[in-house]
Amino acid sequence: MSFTAIAVDIILNSLVLGGVLLIVAIGLNIIYGLSRVMNLAHGSLYALGAYAGFTLVASGLNYFAALLVAPLLIAVVGLIIERVIIVPVRKRSIVYTLILTYGLMFFLDGLIKYFWGNEPRFIELPQFMRQTLPIAGTHYPVFRLVTLLTTAVAMIGLMLFLGKTKLGIILRAASSIPEMVSCMGINMTFVHAGAFALGCVLAGIAGVISGPLYTIDPIMGHEMLISSFVVIVIGGLGSLRGAVLAAFLIGLVQTLAEFFVTDLAMVIVYMMMALILAFMPRGLLGEGRFE
Amino acid sequence: MAEHEAEKILQIEDLHTYYGRSHIIQGLSMDVNRLEAVSILGRNGVGKTTTLRSILGLTPPRKGKIRINGEDTTRWPPHKVVRKGIGYVPAERHIFPGISVEENLKLAAKPSGEEEAWSMEKVYSHFPVLKTRNRQDGSTLSGGEQQMLAIGRALMGNPVIMLLDEPSQGLAPLLVYEVIQPILLFCLQSGLTLLLVEQNHRMALKVASRHYLMGIKGKVAQTATSDQLMADQDIIKQHLAV
C-alpha cells in the first residue's frame, strides 16, 4: 500500500472512531450538564442499543429503520430509569446517582446476558454496505463510511435541535441557570427527563452503528464508558465543543497508536489524558455549557 | 370576603425561611395590593432576596403562609408559582449565556390575547438598544443592557406582578433614572403590580408608594409611605445608611 493509501485509511478510521466516541460522550455530557448525574450505566445503554439493533434487524427490519427505532427504545428505557432511580435522589449529592447507576450498569449487563447470552452477535448488514469503495488507492468498507455519515447526520441534527428549537434553547438555558428556567414557568422535571432521554437516544444510535464496527457482546459498553469519560474529561465536563475536539483527538491518537504499537494503544491514550489534565486541569475548553 | 381578599395580590403571613441551619427570615408578614407598587428596603443581608426566593418557591419557607391572588402557594415548585402570573427580575439578572437576546425573550414568551399584552416588538419599542443587539449573546451585553433584557424577559411572560431584586444595583444613576425608573412607572400605569427590593431608596421612593423597612432576620421594623419617608429622613438613616 502506498503512503497516501495508509494516510487516508488512518484518517478515515480515526474519524469513524472519533465519531462513535463523540456520540456516546455527548450523550453522557448532556445528562451531566443538565442534571449533574454521571450516568455510569451509559455504556450499558449503548450496548443495549446495539442489541436492540441486532434483534430488530434479525427479525427482518431494514438496517436503517433499526437505526431509527432502536434509539427510541433506549430513550423509553432511559425515561423509566430516570423516573425510578434518578428522580428520588435528585436533590442529594452526586454520590447517590454514582452508586445507583453503577448498580444499574450490572443490572443491565445481567439483563443482556439473560436475553442474548454471552456469545458475540453480529448485525446483518444490507448487501451494499458489505462492499468496499476504492478511495485513494485503499479499499474502504462501505459500512464504515455509512457509520461516518450517520455520525455526521446525528451531530448536525443535534446542533440544529439545540441551536434552533425552543426545546433545545430551554436545554441550553437550563444547563447554565436552571433556577431561572423554572422561574420562567418551565417545569425542570420535564427538562431533566428530556435531557436523559436525549442522552439515551444518542447512546442508542452509537450502539447500532457500532454493531458492524465491533462485535456485540455483553461487556462492549464498559470500554466505551471509560473512553467516553476520557473524552468528556479531556474536553471539559459539560462542554459540548470540548467533547467534539477531544473525541476526534482521541480518535486520531488511538488509531495512530493502534497502527504503530497495537498493544500500547490505550496506554498512550491515557498518557495523553494525564498530560492534558496535568497542564489543563479543567480540560481543553474548561467546564462548560452547551453551545 | 372574596372581594376583599382578591384586592390583595400577595399576602405573606408569619414567614420563616432557612438557609440550611441559619434562620434567615423570622416571622415576616406583609401584603401587596393589586395595582400597587411596594418596596422592601433594607441593608445587605437582612433577607430581602430570601423573601423573594421564598415567594417564588426557590427557597421554600419552613413555616408561614404565602398567598397569591388568594390561593395558598406555600411550598409550590417555582414553575407553578410563576404561572400564577409572576415576573421575576433577579439581582444577578441571570441572562442565559450563549443564548441570543432574542432567544432569551422568546423563551419567556407567554402570549396573551389582550391588546396591551407584551410582545417582542413591545419590549423592543421600550428598549430599542435590545433590538439592535438581538442576535448578540445576552451575557455579553453591558450591565444596563442586561438589566433591560432581564426586565423585558420578565414582561414577555405577561405577569400580573413583578418581583424585582435591586434593579438599580451596579448601574449608573443616569441609566437608573432615565431607563429603569420610567419602564417601572410605565408598567405600573399599564396595570402591573410591583414588588421592589432595594437598597437605593431614591428610586424606590419614586416608584413605590408603600415601603417595608426590613431589619435583621427579615423582621419588618417599620412600614411607611413615600410621603412619610420623604418627610422624615431619620427613618431612612436608621434603616439604610451604612
Interface residues (C-beta under 8 A of the other chain):
Chain A: K166 I169 I170 R172 A173 S176 I177 E179 M180 V181 S182 C183 M184 G185 I186 N187 M188 R289 F290 E291
Chain B: L56 L58 P77 P78 H79 K80 V82 R83 Y88 P90 H94 F96 P97 G98 I99 E103 K106 L107 A108 K110 R153 G157
